[in-house]
Amino acid sequence: MRRAMVMGGSWAGLLSARVLADHAEEVVVLEPDTADDPGHGAPHRRQLHALLSMGHTQLERWFPGLTDDLVAGGARLGTGPALQYYLDGVLKPCVPDNTMVGATRPFLEEHVRRRVLALGNVTTLRGRARGLLFHGDRVVGVRFSASQAQESDATVEELDADLVVDATGRSSRLGSWLAEHGWAPAPTDRMQVDLGYATASFHRGDELPGTVIAHAAPGPASGYQQHLSEPAGLVAVEGDRWSVVVVGYGDHRPGREPEEFLRRMKRCVAPLREVAENCRMEGDIETFRFRESRKRNYSRLTRFPGGLVALGDAVASVNPAYGQGLTLAALGASSLSAHLRSGASPRLPAWDHFRRLAVVVDAAWQVSATADLAQPHVTGPYPPGYRLIRWAGDKVVEASVLDPMVNREFMGVVNMRKHPRALTSPRVLMRTARVLARR
Ligand SMILES: Cc1cc2nc3c(=O)[nH]c(=O)nc-3n(C[C@H](O)[C@H](O)[C@H](O)COP(=O)(O)OP(=O)(O)OC[C@H]3O[C@@H](n4cnc5c(N)ncnc54)[C@H](O)[C@@H]3O)c2cc1C
């Protein structure tokens, strides 16, 4: 390709640019924000971000040696016992080969941005996409304007491209832009979850030297009741800090008050209590309200223009409590790469990309939706066979607290290394039955 264009220069946009740099003479990343603006970027970037182990693998694939750079810059790399997952207050068995990089989202993204811009054929363009340029049934470029201009009086410019990527995040307007030209928008699934997030930083000293992540969630033993089993997490990040998140659904949403934040931490598992009692909170508490998970099903369309793909939150934005978003975007970039490397013409509809992406997006949705539906205030939509899925899922979760083999499979799914169907394999179900019978 002569030129590929990426709309959105955050996580998914940067990873797309990395992939496209292998296939286009020039890659232009269009982004309204600049990294130099204080407080730039979407507000959710300031919340605790955990990178699942599959996401870490994908990052190393696209940026070999990135982990070493991150660690040299102060990120923490943890394996096995450094990664502690509690369910209903009980520490789950260790998964020895599990790894995680502890870093904040801006730090991770800045390292990725530097690597992408060092490629030589990727440039950034400051501006906001306003629509698409079409030629017949193909997208041939992007209409854009200055970042801050109001849409009505903005001077619109155009840039042609052989392939356009939508990486504009969960508020993507791709559906309306397609509709303006007579194309149907993707059918969209939604689930109302009404989740509240609050993240704070604490100074990190030599308390908890063997911990990179401690994560606490309610499970079957508490009936998934957040007031019985406080959901929260902490990650050791660059700058000798703990990034700590407390979360709550509906009326249990956390606020910005430090006293309330500390009270929640002290009701939680030992590592959270320890940090609340011994470490100094630094800076303000950032809150974020996430009302619904959203999934745009491009693979279900029967018509789609050539020269256009989408990935990242622009396709699926699922409940962040399960930490899947960064990994989904990285897998989306790898899906785009597989599509282009297959020799498919970028001028034709990218069905192969959308079908491959749907496999991981649907798997992530299945994991998050099944867990969300356990919350009393989440009322659907229920997937077919939900009662049975939920019953079997609860049994596997119970067994995962007791048994390293079941937990290994379970964490493989949580870390997106395995498809959720791995948890219903005869091997896992038999082992689950044996573990629970022995109990
Ligand atoms: C509270 C919270 C906590 C989270 N925690 C985790 C976690 O622990 N682990 C994890 O993996 N994921 C987590 N996520 C999810 C993760 O943040 C998203 O999946 C990730 O941001 C997706 O990246 P993206 O690039 O697709 O979208 P975004 O990060 O939203 O970026 C979209 C970009 O597009 C730009 N843009 C928007 N409109 C236009 C336009 N018209 N033209 C050009 N550019 C445009 C924006 O300026 C922005 O830079 C969390 C999300 C939330 C809300």
The ligand as an ORCA input file, in Angstrom:
! r2SCAN-3c Opt
* xyz 0 1
  C     -12.122      2.475     34.045
  C     -11.415      1.603     33.037
  C     -10.423      0.721     33.455
  C      -9.812     -0.121     32.530
  N      -8.895     -1.033     32.973
  C      -8.309     -1.867     32.082
  C      -7.345     -2.822     32.509
  O      -7.043     -2.963     33.687
  N      -6.765     -3.621     31.564
  C      -7.100     -3.523     30.245
  O      -6.556     -4.264     29.419
  N      -8.020     -2.631     29.816
  C      -8.634     -1.813     30.690
  N      -9.560     -0.906     30.253
  C      -9.921     -0.887     28.830
  C      -8.922     -0.069     28.018
  O      -8.774      1.208     28.589
  C      -9.450      0.065     26.585
  O      -9.736     -1.212     26.095
  C      -8.412      0.773     25.716
  O      -8.345      2.119     26.071
  C      -8.796      0.651     24.238
  O      -7.909      1.434     23.489
  P      -8.394      2.168     22.166
  O      -7.193      2.749     21.577
  O      -9.256      1.245     21.370
  O      -9.402      3.311     22.680
  P      -9.065      4.644     23.498
  O      -8.027      4.387     24.500
  O     -10.390      5.149     23.990
  O      -8.486      5.642     22.430
  C      -9.250      6.173     21.384
  C      -8.451      7.305     20.755
  O      -9.153      7.785     19.613
  C      -9.092      9.193     19.597
  N     -10.262      9.666     18.835
  C     -11.557      9.684     19.236
  N     -12.326     10.192     18.251
  C     -11.509     10.491     17.210
  C     -11.716     11.012     15.910
  N     -12.936     11.366     15.475
  N     -10.630     11.174     15.098
  C      -9.383     10.803     15.511
  N      -9.138     10.291     16.743
  C     -10.185     10.137     17.572
  C      -9.113      9.607     21.073
  O      -8.584     10.901     21.262
  C      -8.257      8.500     21.698
  O      -6.901      8.875     21.737
  C     -10.179     -0.053     31.162
  C     -11.152      0.845     30.736
  C     -11.779      1.660     31.670
  C     -12.882      2.586     31.200
*
